Amino acid sequence: MASFTLLTPSASRSRFKAVLWIFLGVTTLFVFITSEVLLFIDYPMYHAYRLQVIADRGLLIPHTLCGTFALLAGPLQFSSRFRQRHLKLHRVVGRMYFISVIIGAFTGIALAAGRPGLPGTAMQGAAWIVCTSAAVIAARNGQIAVHRQWMARSYAVTFTFVSTRVLNLVPAYWSHLGDVLSAVGVIAFTLASIVLVDLGLNWNELTTPQSDGSALSYLPKLAPSRSELTTGP
């Protein structure tokens, strides 16, 4: 039977992950207070949107529940200790995450149907499904390292549901929500999130040169000069 060794993360990486999750948690709490709590108490600037939310509740409730589950499952699924100690539960939560993404994406697109924000929501939903599906396929094929990379991209898209709401209290930002400019913003947030994750995943390769000279093999060969062609051996 083949065996493998689990790599213990370095202390610096563990600190980075802790700081990152704290930052994401504080951001989520801030958005919850400035968006959801103020919406619930009928904050004047949100009044028209509140009426829309009430009208869309049939699709909005499953969309919100699935999105919230995916958001909260992230810290648990990315925990190395949790994966090592509770692998079966990790897989069960992963399947639930996948189902939540599918439902959340399609209900989000349905909510945006017939509205100016549809292109942005459709692109966001498509990226969410593609990244998560790629992660599931990689896991089923035993490509765990690739699975983790695609899950990081998937969660980056998940978090755009928070990051796009950070500026909701700014009147100039709020006034454009739901129009064409908002759709462009959602697309930009989604692409930027995926790019940032890829930069993080490949940071060592981007910043650490190879010292054995093997990188030179990737350089294109130069065409011989005329003097080299005419000069014999």
MDAnalysis code that builds the backbone (N, CA, C; Angstrom):
import MDAnalysis as mda
import numpy as np

u = mda.Universe.empty(699, n_residues=233, atom_resindex=np.repeat(np.arange(233), 3), trajectory=True)
u.add_TopologyAttr("name", ["N", "CA", "C"] * 233)
u.add_TopologyAttr("resid", np.arange(1, 234))
u.add_TopologyAttr("resname", ["MET", "ALA", "SER", "PHE", "THR", "LEU", "LEU", "THR", "PRO", "SER", "ALA", "SER", "ARG", "SER", "ARG", "PHE", "LYS", "ALA", "VAL", "LEU", "TRP", "ILE", "PHE", "LEU", "GLY", "VAL", "THR", "THR", "LEU", "PHE", "VAL", "PHE", "ILE", "THR", "SER", "GLU", "VAL", "LEU", "LEU", "PHE", "ILE", "ASP", "TYR", "PRO", "MET", "TYR", "HIS", "ALA", "TYR", "ARG", "LEU", "GLN", "VAL", "ILE", "ALA", "ASP", "ARG", "GLY", "LEU", "LEU", "ILE", "PRO", "HIS", "THR", "LEU", "CYS", "GLY", "THR", "PHE", "ALA", "LEU", "LEU", "ALA", "GLY", "PRO", "LEU", "GLN", "PHE", "SER", "SER", "ARG", "PHE", "ARG", "GLN", "ARG", "HIS", "LEU", "LYS", "LEU", "HIS", "ARG", "VAL", "VAL", "GLY", "ARG", "MET", "TYR", "PHE", "ILE", "SER", "VAL", "ILE", "ILE", "GLY", "ALA", "PHE", "THR", "GLY", "ILE", "ALA", "LEU", "ALA", "ALA", "GLY", "ARG", "PRO", "GLY", "LEU", "PRO", "GLY", "THR", "ALA", "MET", "GLN", "GLY", "ALA", "ALA", "TRP", "ILE", "VAL", "CYS", "THR", "SER", "ALA", "ALA", "VAL", "ILE", "ALA", "ALA", "ARG", "ASN", "GLY", "GLN", "ILE", "ALA", "VAL", "HIS", "ARG", "GLN", "TRP", "MET", "ALA", "ARG", "SER", "TYR", "ALA", "VAL", "THR", "PHE", "THR", "PHE", "VAL", "SER", "THR", "ARG", "VAL", "LEU", "ASN", "LEU", "VAL", "PRO", "ALA", "TYR", "TRP", "SER", "HIS", "LEU", "GLY", "ASP", "VAL", "LEU", "SER", "ALA", "VAL", "GLY", "VAL", "ILE", "ALA", "PHE", "THR", "LEU", "ALA", "SER", "ILE", "VAL", "LEU", "VAL", "ASP", "LEU", "GLY", "LEU", "ASN", "TRP", "ASN", "GLU", "LEU", "THR", "THR", "PRO", "GLN", "SER", "ASP", "GLY", "SER", "ALA", "LEU", "SER", "TYR", "LEU", "PRO", "LYS", "LEU", "ALA", "PRO", "SER", "ARG", "SER", "GLU", "LEU", "THR", "THR", "GLY", "PRO"])
u.atoms.positions = np.array([
    [0.850, -1.192, 0.000],
    [0.000, 0.000, 0.000],
    [0.888, 1.245, 0.000],
    [0.576, 2.175, -0.874],
    [1.370, 3.396, -0.954],
    [1.106, 4.257, 0.269],
    [2.152, 4.905, 0.738],
    [2.021, 5.787, 1.899],
    [2.455, 7.177, 1.516],
    [2.013, 8.171, 2.269],
    [2.395, 9.539, 2.017],
    [2.581, 10.253, 3.341],
    [3.336, 11.333, 3.303],
    [3.643, 12.098, 4.511],
    [2.945, 13.431, 4.458],
    [2.223, 13.774, 5.507],
    [1.550, 15.063, 5.578],
    [2.559, 16.126, 5.983],
    [2.620, 17.202, 5.223],
    [3.559, 18.263, 5.504],
    [3.011, 19.181, 6.593],
    [3.813, 19.468, 7.579],
    [3.403, 20.368, 8.649],
    [3.624, 21.799, 8.213],
    [2.599, 22.635, 8.214],
    [2.770, 24.009, 7.772],
    [3.732, 24.760, 8.680],
    [4.478, 25.664, 8.102],
    [5.431, 26.448, 8.871],
    [4.690, 27.411, 9.786],
    [5.431, 27.895, 10.778],
    [4.819, 28.816, 11.740],
    [4.403, 30.112, 11.059],
    [5.223, 30.580, 10.116],
    [4.877, 31.828, 9.425],
    [3.626, 31.668, 8.589],
    [3.486, 30.510, 7.946],
    [2.286, 30.277, 7.144],
    [1.058, 30.178, 8.038],
    [1.211, 29.540, 9.189],
    [0.088, 29.434, 10.122],
    [-0.345, 30.812, 10.610],
    [0.633, 31.665, 10.907],
    [0.295, 33.031, 11.334],
    [-0.411, 33.790, 10.224],
    [0.075, 33.608, 8.988],
    [-0.565, 34.280, 7.861],
    [-2.013, 33.834, 7.711],
    [-2.256, 32.527, 7.816],
    [-3.618, 32.018, 7.694],
    [-4.505, 32.562, 8.805],
    [-3.956, 32.652, 10.022],
    [-4.737, 33.176, 11.144],
    [-5.106, 34.640, 10.914],
    [-4.123, 35.429, 10.475],
    [-4.387, 36.853, 10.204],
    [-5.394, 37.002, 9.074],
    [-5.257, 36.171, 8.039],
    [-6.172, 36.236, 6.896],
    [-7.602, 35.935, 7.315],
    [-7.796, 34.870, 8.100],
    [-9.150, 34.509, 8.519],
    [-9.737, 35.537, 9.471],
    [-8.895, 36.130, 10.313],
    [-9.389, 37.204, 11.190],
    [-9.845, 38.397, 10.360],
    [-9.050, 38.751, 9.356],
    [-9.415, 39.867, 8.485],
    [-10.722, 39.579, 7.748],
    [-10.848, 38.379, 7.203],
    [-12.082, 38.019, 6.497],
    [-13.276, 38.010, 7.453],
    [-13.055, 37.536, 8.677],
    [-14.133, 37.510, 9.655],
    [-14.588, 38.903, 10.053],
    [-13.637, 39.803, 10.306],
    [-13.981, 41.188, 10.663],
    [-14.716, 41.863, 9.504],
    [-14.250, 41.617, 8.274],
    [-14.915, 42.197, 7.098],
    [-16.345, 41.688, 6.978],
    [-16.529, 40.396, 7.200],
    [-17.872, 39.809, 7.132],
    [-18.781, 40.396, 8.201],
    [-18.271, 40.558, 9.417],
    [-19.066, 41.144, 10.495],
    [-19.444, 42.582, 10.163],
    [-18.506, 43.335, 9.603],
    [-18.773, 44.726, 9.229],
    [-19.887, 44.793, 8.184],
    [-19.805, 43.925, 7.176],
    [-20.828, 43.919, 6.122],
    [-22.173, 43.472, 6.685],
    [-22.161, 42.510, 7.591],
    [-23.410, 42.043, 8.199],
    [-24.113, 43.181, 8.933],
    [-23.343, 43.975, 9.664],
    [-23.938, 45.079, 10.425],
    [-24.397, 46.200, 9.505],
    [-23.535, 46.593, 8.559],
    [-23.843, 47.753, 7.718],
    [-24.813, 47.436, 6.590],
    [-25.023, 46.168, 6.305],
    [-25.951, 45.809, 5.225],
    [-27.189, 45.103, 5.760],
    [-26.991, 43.938, 6.391],
    [-28.138, 43.129, 6.782],
    [-28.879, 43.705, 7.987],
    [-28.157, 44.139, 9.011],
    [-28.826, 44.691, 10.197],
    [-29.561, 45.977, 9.845],
    [-28.894, 46.872, 9.107],
    [-29.532, 48.133, 8.718],
    [-30.703, 47.883, 7.774],
    [-30.594, 46.853, 6.950],
    [-31.722, 46.502, 6.084],
    [-32.905, 46.025, 6.909],
    [-32.639, 45.259, 7.940],
    [-33.701, 44.720, 8.785],
    [-34.440, 45.828, 9.532],
    [-33.692, 46.842, 9.992],
    [-34.343, 47.925, 10.744],
    [-34.859, 49.038, 9.828],
    [-34.850, 48.786, 8.526],
    [-35.380, 49.721, 7.530],
    [-34.623, 51.050, 7.525],
    [-33.313, 50.948, 7.345],
    [-32.475, 52.142, 7.176],
    [-32.977, 52.917, 5.961],
    [-33.178, 54.238, 6.069],
    [-33.811, 55.005, 4.988],
    [-33.199, 54.794, 3.604],
    [-31.884, 54.742, 3.502],
    [-31.248, 54.585, 2.196],
    [-31.542, 53.214, 1.590],
    [-31.863, 52.236, 2.444],
    [-32.122, 50.879, 1.966],
    [-33.611, 50.582, 1.761],
    [-34.472, 51.573, 1.951],
    [-35.908, 51.291, 1.980],
    [-36.405, 50.674, 0.668],
    [-36.045, 51.263, -0.459],
    [-36.511, 50.726, -1.743],
    [-35.981, 49.315, -1.960],
    [-34.732, 49.104, -1.592],
    [-34.141, 47.771, -1.738],
    [-34.829, 46.778, -0.806],
    [-35.236, 47.240, 0.366],
    [-35.928, 46.367, 1.320],
    [-37.244, 45.861, 0.730],
    [-37.959, 46.735, 0.062],
    [-39.201, 46.315, -0.583],
    [-38.937, 45.287, -1.672],
    [-37.828, 45.464, -2.395],
    [-37.454, 44.503, -3.437],
    [-37.089, 43.153, -2.824],
    [-36.385, 43.189, -1.709],
    [-36.001, 41.962, -1.026],
    [-37.239, 41.186, -0.587],
    [-38.212, 41.893, -0.056],
    [-39.455, 41.241, 0.381],
    [-40.171, 40.605, -0.801],
    [-40.173, 41.285, -1.928],
    [-40.837, 40.747, -3.116],
    [-40.106, 39.531, -3.676],
    [-38.776, 39.498, -3.503],
    [-37.963, 38.405, -4.066],
    [-37.692, 37.292, -3.062],
    [-38.387, 37.279, -1.951],
    [-38.031, 36.381, -0.853],
    [-38.088, 34.901, -1.251],
    [-38.933, 34.545, -2.221],
    [-39.045, 33.145, -2.621],
    [-37.722, 32.580, -3.125],
    [-36.987, 33.355, -3.900],
    [-35.670, 32.943, -4.389],
    [-34.557, 33.403, -3.465],
    [-34.783, 34.517, -2.791],
    [-33.721, 35.105, -1.984],
    [-33.403, 34.265, -0.747],
    [-34.408, 33.632, -0.155],
    [-34.168, 32.833, 1.049],
    [-33.226, 31.653, 0.767],
    [-33.513, 30.798, -0.249],
    [-32.552, 29.711, -0.521],
    [-31.195, 30.228, -0.987],
    [-31.195, 31.344, -1.725],
    [-29.937, 31.929, -2.178],
    [-29.086, 32.370, -0.987],
    [-29.708, 33.028, -0.029],
    [-28.995, 33.520, 1.148],
    [-28.522, 32.376, 2.037],
    [-29.383, 31.382, 2.251],
    [-29.006, 30.255, 3.097],
    [-27.819, 29.486, 2.510],
    [-27.865, 29.245, 1.194],
    [-26.775, 28.506, 0.555],
    [-25.480, 29.319, 0.540],
    [-25.601, 30.608, 0.263],
    [-24.422, 31.452, 0.263],
    [-23.799, 31.559, 1.644],
    [-24.647, 31.661, 2.671],
    [-24.148, 31.749, 4.045],
    [-23.446, 30.464, 4.461],
    [-24.022, 29.320, 4.086],
    [-23.379, 28.051, 4.415],
    [-22.011, 27.951, 3.743],
    [-21.935, 28.306, 2.465],
    [-20.655, 28.243, 1.751],
    [-19.632, 29.174, 2.393],
    [-20.085, 30.345, 2.811],
    [-19.180, 31.320, 3.434],
    [-18.648, 30.802, 4.766],
    [-19.520, 30.215, 5.584],
    [-19.112, 29.748, 6.909],
    [-18.345, 28.430, 6.851],
    [-18.555, 27.656, 5.796],
    [-17.858, 26.372, 5.682],
    [-16.388, 26.550, 5.327],
    [-16.038, 27.682, 4.748],
    [-14.674, 27.911, 4.295],
    [-13.617, 27.724, 5.363],
    [-13.688, 28.433, 6.492],
    [-12.655, 28.277, 7.527],
    [-12.510, 26.832, 7.999],
    [-13.622, 26.115, 8.083],
    [-13.580, 24.721, 8.530],
    [-12.896, 23.842, 7.485],
    [-13.253, 24.007, 6.228],
    [-12.714, 23.164, 5.156],
    [-11.236, 23.417, 4.893],
    [-10.779, 24.630, 5.116],
    [-9.380, 24.948, 4.864],
    [-8.487, 24.652, 6.069],
    [-9.062, 24.192, 7.156],
    [-8.280, 23.877, 8.347],
    [-7.550, 22.546, 8.149],
    [-6.229, 22.561, 8.222],
    [-5.437, 21.334, 8.067],
    [-5.733, 20.346, 9.188],
    [-5.870, 20.843, 10.400],
    [-6.151, 19.960, 11.526],
    [-7.498, 19.278, 11.370],
    [-8.503, 20.035, 10.927],
    [-9.840, 19.451, 10.753],
    [-9.810, 18.361, 9.686],
    [-9.110, 18.615, 8.570],
    [-9.025, 17.617, 7.497],
    [-8.361, 16.344, 7.988],
    [-7.281, 16.481, 8.753],
    [-6.533, 15.313, 9.193],
    [-7.292, 14.498, 10.231],
    [-8.034, 15.177, 11.110],
    [-8.720, 14.485, 12.195],
    [-10.121, 14.017, 11.813],
    [-10.760, 14.705, 10.871],
    [-12.148, 14.386, 10.533],
    [-12.305, 14.366, 9.009],
    [-11.609, 13.461, 8.358],
    [-11.605, 13.425, 6.894],
    [-12.992, 13.131, 6.324],
    [-13.718, 12.200, 6.935],
    [-15.056, 11.869, 6.437],
    [-15.995, 13.062, 6.541],
    [-15.944, 13.768, 7.682],
    [-16.791, 14.952, 7.847],
    [-16.366, 16.042, 6.876],
    [-15.065, 16.156, 6.637],
    [-14.565, 17.123, 5.660],
    [-15.185, 16.866, 4.284],
    [-15.281, 15.602, 3.909],
    [-15.863, 15.247, 2.610],
    [-17.364, 15.521, 2.574],
    [-18.049, 15.250, 3.690],
    [-19.496, 15.518, 3.749],
    [-19.763, 17.014, 3.625],
    [-19.023, 17.817, 4.366],
    [-19.188, 19.273, 4.288],
    [-18.829, 19.761, 2.895],
    [-17.820, 19.142, 2.273],
    [-17.444, 19.517, 0.915],
    [-18.576, 19.269, -0.077],
    [-19.267, 18.149, 0.058],
    [-20.404, 17.864, -0.826],
    [-21.528, 18.877, -0.588],
    [-21.763, 19.203, 0.667],
    [-22.794, 20.194, 0.985],
    [-22.396, 21.571, 0.435],
    [-21.109, 21.876, 0.489],
    [-20.614, 23.141, -0.079],
    [-20.888, 23.177, -1.579],
    [-20.605, 22.076, -2.260],
    [-20.824, 22.015, -3.708],
    [-22.307, 22.223, -4.050],
    [-23.189, 21.533, -3.317],
    [-24.626, 21.683, -3.557],
    [-25.062, 23.117, -3.278],
    [-24.537, 23.705, -2.212],
    [-24.879, 25.087, -1.873],
    [-24.454, 26.049, -2.966],
    [-23.277, 25.804, -3.548],
    [-22.796, 26.663, -4.633],
    [-23.723, 26.578, -5.840],
    [-24.107, 25.369, -6.210],
    [-24.984, 25.195, -7.372],
    [-26.315, 25.913, -7.152],
    [-26.934, 25.677, -5.998],
    [-28.223, 26.316, -5.704],
    [-28.052, 27.828, -5.596],
    [-27.018, 28.262, -4.887],
    [-26.790, 29.698, -4.705],
    [-26.550, 30.408, -6.022],
    [-25.784, 29.783, -6.912],
    [-25.480, 30.408, -8.198],
    [-26.728, 30.538, -9.066],
    [-27.494, 29.464, -9.182],
    [-28.667, 29.503, -10.063],
    [-29.788, 30.381, -9.502],
    [-29.965, 30.388, -8.183],
    [-30.982, 31.285, -7.627],
    [-30.547, 32.748, -7.765],
    [-29.244, 33.000, -7.671],
    [-28.750, 34.359, -7.875],
    [-28.996, 34.835, -9.301],
    [-28.734, 33.960, -10.269],
    [-28.983, 34.315, -11.675],
    [-30.476, 34.529, -11.905],
    [-31.308, 33.680, -11.286],
    [-32.756, 33.834, -11.434],
    [-33.232, 35.152, -10.841],
    [-32.641, 35.557, -9.730],
    [-33.004, 36.832, -9.105],
    [-32.648, 38.014, -9.997],
    [-31.542, 37.889, -10.739],
    [-31.088, 38.998, -11.586],
    [-31.720, 38.997, -12.969],
    [-32.478, 37.957, -13.289],
    [-33.079, 37.848, -14.623],
    [-33.969, 39.056, -14.920],
    [-33.788, 39.652, -16.098],
    [-34.580, 40.800, -16.503],
    [-34.131, 42.103, -15.899],
    [-32.995, 42.101, -15.208],
    [-32.491, 43.317, -14.570],
    [-31.113, 43.672, -15.134],
    [-30.711, 44.936, -15.051],
    [-29.421, 45.354, -15.632],
    [-28.207, 44.633, -15.050],
    [-28.336, 44.133, -13.826],
    [-27.205, 43.470, -13.200],
    [-26.996, 42.030, -13.610],
    [-27.832, 41.523, -14.537],
    [-27.754, 40.116, -14.913],
    [-26.385, 39.696, -15.449],
    [-25.743, 40.458, -16.353],
    [-24.430, 40.003, -16.868],
    [-23.406, 39.775, -15.765],
    [-23.349, 40.693, -14.794],
    [-22.400, 40.532, -13.704],
    [-22.719, 39.324, -12.837],
    [-23.991, 39.148, -12.493],
    [-24.398, 38.018, -11.661],
    [-24.186, 36.703, -12.380],
    [-24.474, 36.665, -13.677],
    [-24.288, 35.442, -14.458],
    [-22.818, 35.053, -14.517],
    [-21.939, 36.040, -14.727],
    [-20.509, 35.753, -14.774],
    [-20.005, 35.285, -13.413],
    [-20.469, 35.940, -12.365],
    [-20.088, 35.556, -11.006],
    [-20.541, 34.127, -10.705],
    [-21.787, 33.822, -11.043],
    [-22.317, 32.483, -10.805],
    [-21.586, 31.422, -11.614],
    [-21.266, 31.742, -12.874],
    [-20.555, 30.788, -13.724],
    [-19.155, 30.510, -13.170],
    [-18.459, 31.556, -12.736],
    [-17.118, 31.374, -12.157],
    [-17.195, 30.539, -10.887],
    [-18.226, 30.774, -10.091],
    [-18.432, 30.027, -8.843],
    [-18.610, 28.541, -9.118],
    [-19.454, 28.231, -10.104],
    [-19.725, 26.830, -10.443],
    [-18.497, 26.167, -11.060],
    [-17.822, 26.861, -11.975],
    [-16.659, 26.280, -12.654],
    [-15.542, 25.974, -11.662],
    [-15.211, 26.933, -10.801],
    [-14.128, 26.723, -9.835],
    [-14.459, 25.587, -8.872],
    [-15.694, 25.542, -8.391],
    [-16.083, 24.503, -7.443],
    [-16.140, 23.138, -8.112],
    [-16.660, 23.082, -9.344],
    [-16.720, 21.812, -10.071],
    [-15.324, 21.281, -10.351],
    [-14.398, 22.173, -10.722],
    [-13.018, 21.757, -10.965],
    [-12.401, 21.183, -9.698],
    [-12.716, 21.789, -8.550],
    [-12.200, 21.284, -7.276],
    [-12.738, 19.888, -6.984],
    [-14.024, 19.675, -7.242],
    [-14.633, 18.366, -6.997],
    [-14.042, 17.313, -7.919],
    [-13.868, 17.641, -9.190],
    [-13.296, 16.691, -10.154],
    [-11.873, 16.323, -9.757],
    [-11.082, 17.322, -9.349],
    [-9.709, 17.057, -8.932],
    [-9.672, 16.143, -7.708],
    [-10.582, 16.361, -6.763],
    [-10.623, 15.521, -5.567],
    [-10.993, 14.083, -5.909],
    [-11.959, 13.909, -6.795],
    [-12.382, 12.566, -7.194],
    [-11.272, 11.823, -7.933],
    [-10.409, 12.569, -8.605],
    [-9.277, 11.956, -9.310],
    [-8.041, 11.809, -8.436],
    [-8.154, 12.170, -7.168],
    [-7.038, 12.018, -6.254],
    [-5.987, 13.106, -6.355],
    [-6.282, 14.177, -7.095],
    [-5.342, 15.292, -7.243],
    [-5.613, 16.310, -6.132],
    [-5.143, 15.994, -4.930],
    [-5.510, 16.779, -3.758],
    [-4.912, 18.183, -3.805],
    [-3.664, 18.306, -4.253],
    [-3.041, 19.633, -4.325],
    [-3.802, 20.533, -5.295],
    [-4.188, 19.978, -6.432],
    [-4.968, 20.741, -7.415],
    [-6.349, 21.049, -6.859],
    [-6.928, 20.090, -6.141],
    [-8.239, 20.291, -5.502],
    [-8.218, 21.496, -4.565],
    [-7.165, 21.601, -3.762],
    [-7.074, 22.706, -2.811],
    [-6.930, 24.044, -3.526],
    [-6.194, 24.049, -4.633],
    [-6.039, 25.292, -5.392],
    [-7.377, 25.765, -5.956],
    [-8.144, 24.842, -6.512],
    [-9.439, 25.239, -7.082],
    [-10.446, 25.599, -5.999],
    [-10.325, 24.961, -4.820],
    [-11.196, 25.345, -3.713],
    [-10.872, 26.756, -3.229],
    [-9.595, 27.112, -3.261],
    [-9.223, 28.478, -2.883],
    [-9.840, 29.479, -3.852],
    [-9.817, 29.157, -5.134],
    [-10.439, 30.041, -6.127],
    [-11.956, 30.091, -5.923],
    [-12.554, 28.939, -5.630],
    [-13.996, 28.894, -5.393],
    [-14.382, 29.762, -4.206],
    [-13.611, 29.649, -3.115],
    [-13.952, 30.440, -1.928],
    [-13.716, 31.924, -2.163],
    [-12.742, 32.243, -3.028],
    [-12.532, 33.653, -3.376],
    [-13.783, 34.226, -4.034],
    [-14.414, 33.430, -4.905],
    [-15.668, 33.872, -5.523],
    [-16.772, 33.940, -4.476],
    [-16.804, 32.963, -3.576],
    [-17.785, 32.995, -2.485],
    [-17.697, 34.301, -1.710],
    [-16.474, 34.735, -1.428],
    [-16.301, 35.927, -0.599],
    [-16.646, 37.212, -1.336],
    [-16.801, 37.170, -2.656],
    [-17.214, 38.382, -3.365],
    [-18.612, 38.825, -2.940],
    [-19.406, 37.912, -2.397],
    [-20.719, 38.299, -1.892],
    [-20.588, 39.189, -0.657],
    [-19.420, 39.152, -0.024],
    [-19.127, 40.054, 1.083],
    [-18.391, 41.292, 0.585],
    [-17.328, 41.072, -0.191],
    [-16.466, 42.192, -0.605],
    [-17.204, 43.228, -1.446],
    [-18.189, 42.791, -2.238],
    [-18.928, 43.751, -3.052],
    [-19.887, 44.604, -2.236],
    [-20.052, 44.271, -0.955],
    [-20.975, 45.023, -0.093],
    [-20.271, 45.895, 0.945],
    [-18.955, 45.899, 0.921],
    [-18.210, 46.657, 1.928],
    [-18.548, 48.151, 1.879],
    [-18.763, 48.675, 0.678],
    [-18.992, 50.114, 0.513],
    [-20.473, 50.481, 0.433],
    [-21.347, 49.602, 0.863],
    [-22.788, 49.858, 0.729],
    [-23.242, 51.161, 1.386],
    [-22.607, 51.561, 2.482],
    [-23.035, 52.768, 3.190],
    [-22.640, 54.053, 2.466],
    [-21.778, 53.941, 1.461],
    [-21.375, 55.126, 0.689],
    [-22.475, 55.425, -0.322],
    [-23.149, 56.566, -0.219],
    [-24.286, 56.852, -1.114],
    [-23.939, 56.760, -2.607],
    [-22.768, 57.254, -2.987],
    [-22.382, 57.218, -4.398],
    [-22.240, 55.782, -4.896],
    [-21.802, 54.888, -4.010],
    [-21.663, 53.473, -4.376],
    [-23.031, 52.802, -4.389],
    [-23.822, 53.069, -3.371],
    [-25.136, 52.424, -3.255],
    [-26.058, 52.822, -4.403],
    [-25.954, 54.046, -4.875],
    [-26.869, 54.531, -5.917],
    [-26.707, 53.787, -7.237],
    [-25.560, 53.117, -7.423],
    [-25.332, 52.402, -8.683],
    [-25.622, 50.909, -8.575],
    [-25.977, 50.429, -7.379],
    [-26.270, 49.016, -7.244],
    [-27.503, 48.646, -8.061],
    [-27.382, 47.567, -8.808],
    [-28.499, 47.100, -9.623],
    [-28.482, 47.615, -11.037],
    [-27.571, 48.545, -11.390],
    [-27.542, 49.027, -12.769],
    [-26.346, 48.427, -13.499],
    [-26.086, 48.918, -14.709],
    [-25.027, 48.354, -15.552],
    [-23.659, 48.514, -14.900],
    [-23.414, 49.656, -14.271],
    [-22.134, 49.883, -13.609],
    [-21.909, 48.868, -12.490],
    [-22.977, 48.499, -11.820],
    [-22.872, 47.488, -10.772],
    [-22.456, 46.145, -11.354],
    [-22.984, 45.806, -12.529],
    [-22.625, 44.545, -13.188],
    [-21.138, 44.523, -13.518],
    [-20.629, 45.649, -14.000],
    [-19.200, 45.742, -14.298],
    [-18.378, 45.574, -13.027],
    [-18.857, 46.160, -11.939],
    [-18.156, 46.044, -10.672],
    [-18.109, 44.612, -10.161],
    [-19.206, 43.882, -10.296],
    [-19.241, 42.481, -9.853],
    [-18.251, 41.650, -10.662],
    [-18.214, 41.877, -11.965],
    [-17.266, 41.148, -12.819],
    [-15.831, 41.470, -12.402],
    [-15.562, 42.740, -12.147],
    [-14.206, 43.156, -11.753],
    [-13.821, 42.532, -10.407],
    [-14.735, 42.548, -9.438],
    [-14.463, 41.957, -8.134],
    [-14.181, 40.460, -8.272],
    [-14.965, 39.774, -9.096],
    [-14.799, 38.334, -9.262],
    [-13.448, 37.997, -9.882],
    [-13.114, 38.682, -10.970],
    [-11.833, 38.424, -11.631],
    [-10.661, 38.780, -10.726],
    [-10.760, 39.913, -10.029],
    [-9.677, 40.333, -9.139],
    [-9.474, 39.326, -8.010],
    [-10.556, 38.780, -7.481],
    [-10.447, 37.801, -6.399],
    [-9.715, 36.547, -6.858],
    [-10.059, 36.060, -8.048],
    [-9.407, 34.859, -8.569],
    [-7.934, 35.122, -8.857],
    [-7.636, 36.290, -9.441],
    [-6.244, 36.633, -9.747],
    [-5.416, 36.740, -8.465],
    [-5.961, 37.369, -7.430],
    [-5.236, 37.502, -6.169],
    [-4.939, 36.144, -5.552],
    [-5.896, 35.238, -5.617],
    [-5.672, 33.892, -5.094],
    [-4.571, 33.187, -5.877],
    [-4.592, 33.324, -7.198],
    [-3.553, 32.682, -8.012],
    [-2.178, 33.261, -7.720],
    [-2.114, 34.551, -7.493],
    [-0.837, 35.155, -7.104],
    [-0.352, 34.581, -5.777],
    [-1.262, 34.417, -4.838],
    [-0.898, 33.837, -3.563],
    [-0.448, 32.393, -3.679],
    [-1.150, 31.613, -4.499],
    [-0.808, 30.206, -4.670],
    [0.559, 30.018, -5.330],
    [0.936, 30.957, -6.166],
    [2.188, 30.833, -6.920],
    [3.248, 31.835, -6.479],
    [3.078, 32.398, -5.270],
    [3.977, 33.456, -4.826],
    [5.426, 32.992, -4.743],
    [5.646, 31.813, -4.201],
    [7.016, 31.319, -4.079],
    [7.668, 31.145, -5.445],
    [6.911, 30.598, -6.391],
    [7.456, 30.397, -7.724],
    [7.724, 31.725, -8.433],
    [6.920, 32.725, -8.120],
    [7.085, 34.030, -8.765],
    [8.227, 34.835, -8.170],
    [8.545, 34.586, -6.919],
    [9.536, 35.417, -6.233],
    [10.859, 34.706, -5.956],
    [10.926, 33.396, -6.196],
    [12.152, 32.648, -5.910],
    [12.766, 32.123, -7.198],
    [13.901, 32.661, -7.624],
    [14.541, 32.161, -8.854],
    [15.182, 30.809, -8.624],
    [15.234, 29.999, -9.672],
    [15.904, 28.712, -9.587],
    [17.404, 28.921, -9.731],
    [18.161, 28.241, -8.892],
    [19.604, 28.436, -8.879],
    [20.375, 27.415, -9.693],
    [19.673, 26.368, -10.195],
    [20.390, 25.322, -10.916],
    [20.459, 25.561, -12.411],
    [19.899, 26.700, -12.861],
    [19.962, 27.034, -14.275],
    [18.972, 26.301, -15.148],
    [18.081, 25.485, -14.533],
    [17.121, 24.727, -15.339],
    [16.113, 25.621, -16.020],
    [15.929, 26.841, -15.480],
    [14.964, 27.757, -16.096],
    [15.420, 28.175, -17.484],
    [16.732, 28.077, -17.760],
    [17.230, 28.486, -19.071],
    [16.709, 27.588, -20.174],
    [16.294, 26.362, -19.814],
    [15.806, 25.440, -20.832],
    [14.495, 25.898, -21.435],
    [13.797, 26.826, -20.759],
    [12.522, 27.308, -21.267],
    [12.698, 28.471, -22.232],
    [13.926, 29.026, -22.321],
    [14.157, 30.149, -23.210],
    [14.203, 29.670, -24.645],
    [13.632, 30.433, -25.584],
    [13.664, 30.016, -26.986],
    [15.087, 30.033, -27.526],
    [15.398, 29.085, -28.396],
    [16.716, 29.044, -29.002],
    [16.823, 30.113, -30.078],
    [17.938, 30.818, -30.056],
    [18.148, 31.878, -31.036],
    [18.574, 31.278, -32.366],
    [18.116, 31.888, -33.444],
    [18.511, 31.433, -34.777],
    [19.998, 31.705, -34.971],
    [20.715, 30.804, -35.624],
    [22.154, 31.022, -35.844],
    [22.401, 32.234, -36.731],
    [23.496, 32.932, -36.432],
    [23.849, 34.115, -37.227],
    [24.429, 33.688, -38.560],
    [24.607, 34.655, -39.495],
    [25.131, 34.335, -40.826],
    [26.573, 33.837, -40.714],
    [27.343, 34.411, -39.787],
    [28.741, 33.985, -39.651],
    [28.824, 32.557, -39.159],
    [27.857, 32.169, -38.289],
    [27.855, 30.793, -37.789],
    [27.466, 29.807, -38.876],
    [26.612, 30.259, -39.799],
    [26.202, 29.390, -40.891],
    [27.311, 29.162, -41.881],
    [28.165, 30.202, -42.097],
    [29.226, 30.112, -43.097],
    [30.516, 29.547, -42.544],
    [30.645, 29.533, -41.209],
    [31.862, 29.036, -40.592],
    [31.770, 27.540, -40.406],
    [32.750, 26.828, -40.864],
    [32.773, 25.393, -40.758],
    [33.136, 24.950, -39.366],
    [33.030, 23.668, -39.091],
    [33.370, 23.113, -37.767],
    [34.889, 23.183, -37.546],
])
